[in-house]
Protein backbone atom coordinates (compact mmCIF):
# COMPACT_ATOMS: atom_id res chain seq x y z
CA UNK A 1 0.00 0.00 0.00
CA UNK A 2 1.21 3.51 -0.86
CA UNK A 3 2.22 5.45 2.23
CA UNK A 4 1.16 9.07 2.31
CA UNK A 5 1.70 12.12 4.48
CA UNK A 6 -0.76 14.95 4.96
CA UNK A 7 0.53 18.44 4.31
CA UNK A 8 -1.23 21.74 4.90
CA UNK A 9 -0.30 24.60 2.59
CA UNK A 10 -1.43 28.14 1.95
CA UNK A 11 -2.03 29.31 -1.61
CA UNK A 12 -2.98 32.60 -3.18
CA UNK A 13 -6.76 32.62 -3.75
CA UNK A 14 -6.40 32.92 -7.52
CA UNK A 15 -4.18 29.83 -7.65
CA UNK A 16 -6.59 27.89 -5.47
CA UNK A 17 -9.52 28.85 -7.72
CA UNK A 18 -7.61 27.72 -10.81
CA UNK A 19 -6.69 24.41 -9.16
CA UNK A 20 -10.34 23.88 -8.26
CA UNK A 21 -11.37 24.58 -11.87
CA UNK A 22 -8.83 22.09 -13.19
CA UNK A 23 -9.72 19.36 -10.73
CA UNK A 24 -13.41 19.77 -11.52
CA UNK A 25 -12.65 19.54 -15.24
CA UNK A 26 -10.60 16.38 -14.65
CA UNK A 27 -13.02 14.94 -12.15
CA UNK A 28 -10.32 14.16 -9.59
CA UNK A 29 -9.73 14.93 -5.95
CA UNK A 30 -7.80 18.03 -4.92
CA UNK A 31 -4.94 15.96 -3.53
CA UNK A 32 -4.61 14.15 -6.87
CA UNK A 33 -4.19 17.44 -8.73
CA UNK A 34 -1.59 18.66 -6.24
CA UNK A 35 0.19 15.28 -6.43
CA UNK A 36 0.26 15.49 -10.26
CA UNK A 37 1.69 19.00 -10.11
CA UNK A 38 4.39 18.04 -7.63
CA UNK A 39 5.35 14.93 -9.61
CA UNK A 40 5.56 17.02 -12.79
CA UNK A 41 7.75 19.57 -11.00
CA UNK A 42 10.05 16.88 -9.54
CA UNK A 43 10.37 15.22 -12.96
CA UNK A 44 11.26 18.54 -14.60
CA UNK A 45 13.97 19.14 -12.00
CA UNK A 46 15.47 15.71 -12.73
CA UNK A 47 15.32 16.34 -16.48
CA UNK A 48 17.05 19.70 -16.09
CA UNK A 49 19.73 18.01 -13.99
CA UNK A 50 20.33 15.37 -16.68
CA UNK A 51 20.49 18.03 -19.41
CA UNK A 52 23.12 19.95 -17.41
CA UNK A 53 25.13 16.74 -16.97
CA UNK A 54 24.86 16.03 -20.70
CA UNK A 55 25.98 19.56 -21.57
CA UNK A 56 28.87 19.41 -19.09
CA UNK A 57 30.00 16.14 -20.65
CA UNK A 58 30.14 17.75 -24.09
CA UNK A 59 32.01 20.75 -22.68
CA UNK A 60 34.62 18.40 -21.23
CA UNK A 61 34.83 16.21 -24.32
CA UNK A 62 33.23 17.78 -27.38
CA UNK A 63 32.74 15.80 -30.57
CA UNK A 64 35.60 16.18 -33.03
CA UNK A 65 34.85 18.51 -35.94
CA UNK A 66 35.39 15.57 -38.32
CA UNK A 67 32.50 13.65 -36.70
CA UNK A 68 30.22 16.70 -36.76
CA UNK A 69 30.83 17.21 -40.48
CA UNK A 70 30.22 13.52 -41.18
CA UNK A 71 26.88 13.67 -39.33
CA UNK A 72 25.90 16.81 -41.24
CA UNK A 73 26.59 15.07 -44.54
CA UNK A 74 24.62 11.96 -43.59
CA UNK A 75 21.72 14.09 -42.35
CA UNK A 76 21.69 16.16 -45.53
CA UNK A 77 21.65 12.99 -47.65
CA UNK A 78 18.79 11.54 -45.60
CA UNK A 79 16.74 14.73 -45.99
CA UNK A 80 17.35 14.78 -49.74
CA UNK A 81 16.19 11.15 -50.02
CA UNK A 82 12.97 12.17 -48.26
CA UNK A 83 12.42 15.07 -50.68
CA UNK A 84 13.65 17.85 -48.40
CA UNK A 85 15.75 20.58 -49.95
N, C-alpha and C positions, 0 to 999 in steps of 0.2 A: 504494500500500500504506500502511496506517495505521502511523505511527511510534509506538512505545511506549517507555516508560522504566520500568525496574524500580525499585521502592521497597520498602525493608524497614521495617516498623512493628512496634511492640509494642502489644498489646491486653490488657486485662484478660481473664483466663481465661473468665469468664462470657460476655463479649461474643464471644470467639472460638468458644465452644461454640454459641452461638445462631447465629452466622454459618454455622457448619458444618451445623447443622440445616436452616437455610434453603436453603443451596446444595444439600444432598442432596435436599430436597423439590423444588427447581426442576430438579435434574439439570444444574447448570452448574458450571463451574470456579470456584474460590475468587476468582480475579482478576476474573471476570465479576461476581460479587456485589459485590465492593468497588467495581468500576467503576460499577455501577448506583447504589450508595449515594452515591458521590461526585458523579455526574451529577445525581442527585436533589437533593442538597445545593446544588450550584452553581446549579441551576435555581431552587430556592427563594430563594436569595440574590438572584438577578436579579429574580424576581417581587416580592420585598419592596421592592427598590430602585424598581421601576416604580410600585408602590402608593404609596410615599412621594412620588415625583415627582407622581403624580396628585393626592394629597392636598395637596401644597404648591401646585399650580396652582390648586386650588379655594380655598385660603386666600388666595392673592393676588387671585384674581378669582372670587368666588363667584357662583352663578347668582342673578339678580334674583328677589326674592320673587314677582313676577308670573309668571315662568316656572315656578317651583316649584308654585304654586297651579294653573296651567294643566295641568301634568303630573299633579297629584293628581286633578284632575277627569276627565281623559282616562282615567287608570288606573281610577278608580272606575267609570266608564261601561263600560269593557271588562270588568271583573270582573262587573258586573251582567248584561251580555249573556251571560256564560258561566254565569250562575246562582249566582254568589258573592254573599253578602250583606254 
